[in-house]
Amino acid sequence: QVQLVESGGGLVQAGGSLRLSCAASGRTFSSYTMGWFRQAPGKEREFVARIIWSGGSTYYADSVKGRFTISRDSAKNTVYLQMNSLKPEDTAVYYCNAFFSSYVNYWGQGTQVTVSS
């Protein structure tokens, strides 16, 4: 059974930093694309960043480019999202995603990030 468990969320002041973790278990993720998405109150879930597990190629939403960094530790089966220079508009529930295909796609339970002004 695949599990994605996020952690590291919390309350931070604008300009601060947080590092989110996503511990993945239940299968080998070497053929997966791992991603972070977020959903603010009253808004749709939106893409933040992704990394191809094998090779480490990354891609970011324009809104976080230069501030956020996605990475993975294959030994720990964990994906990270380092968030710097946080802004109040980054406030959202952040979700980890493991994507293999339209039919094989997993989500974590989410972790709250709140940035105060």
N, C-alpha and C positions, 0 to 999 in steps of 0.2 A: 504494500500500500504506500503510495507516494505521499509524503508530507513535506510541506514547506512551512517553516516556522520563523516568522519575523521577530526581531527584537531591536532595541536601540532607540526607539522613539521617545519623545518627551517634550518638555517645554523649554524653549531657548529664546533668548533675546535676538532681535534683528542684528545681523552681522556675525552671529555665532555659528557654531558647527555642531553637527551630529553625524554619527556613523551608524547606519542601519545594517543589520545582518540578516541573512536568510539561510537557515540551515536546512539543507535538502536531504531527504532520505527516501529509501524505498526502491531505488533503481540507480543504474548508471546514467549520468546526465551528460556524458561526453558528446552525444549527438543532439543535444538540446540548445536552444537559445534561451538564456535566462534574462529576465527583465524586471524592471521596477515600473509600476504605474502608481498613480495617486488619484484620489477622489476628494474634492473639497465639498462642503455642504451645499446642496442645491445644484451641483454641477455633475457632469458626466465624468466617468473614469477616463484619465488621459495618460498617454505614454510619457515616461520620464527618461529611461535609459535601457539599453540592452547590451548583452555581451554574448558572443558565441563561445560556448564552453570550450570547444576544441579550437585553439588558435587565439582566442582572446580578443577578436575584433569587436570594437565597441561603436555605439551610435547613441546620440543624445538628442533630446528635444531642444529646440532653440532657446527655450526659456531657462534652461539649466546649464547650457553649454558654457564651459569655463568655470563653473562653480561646483558642479557635481562630478564625481568620478565613480564609475562602476568597475568592480574587479571581482575575481574569484580565486578561491584557494581550493585547488583540486584535492589536496590531501585531507582537508576538512569538509569537503563537499558543501562549501559555504560561499555565498555571493554577498558582496558588500556594496553599499552605496555611501560614499563619503560626501557629505553635504557641507559646503563652506559658504560663507557670505549669505547666510539665510535671510530671506525676506518674509514679511507677513503673508504675502501671496503664495508662499510655499506651504502654508498651513493646509494639511489634508491628512487623510488616512493613506498610508503608503502600503502597497501590496506587492509581494513578490510573485513572479510568474515563471513557469517552466513550460516552454513551447516546443513541441515536436511536430505537430500537425494540427489541422483544424479539429481532429478527433482526439488528439492526445495533447491536452493543454491543462495545466494545473495552476491553482491559485493558493496563496497563503491566506491567513485570516486577517491580516492587516495590522499595522501599528500606527498609532496616532503621532503626528508631528505638529506641534503648535509653536508658531513663531510670533512673539509679542513685539509690538512696535515701541 
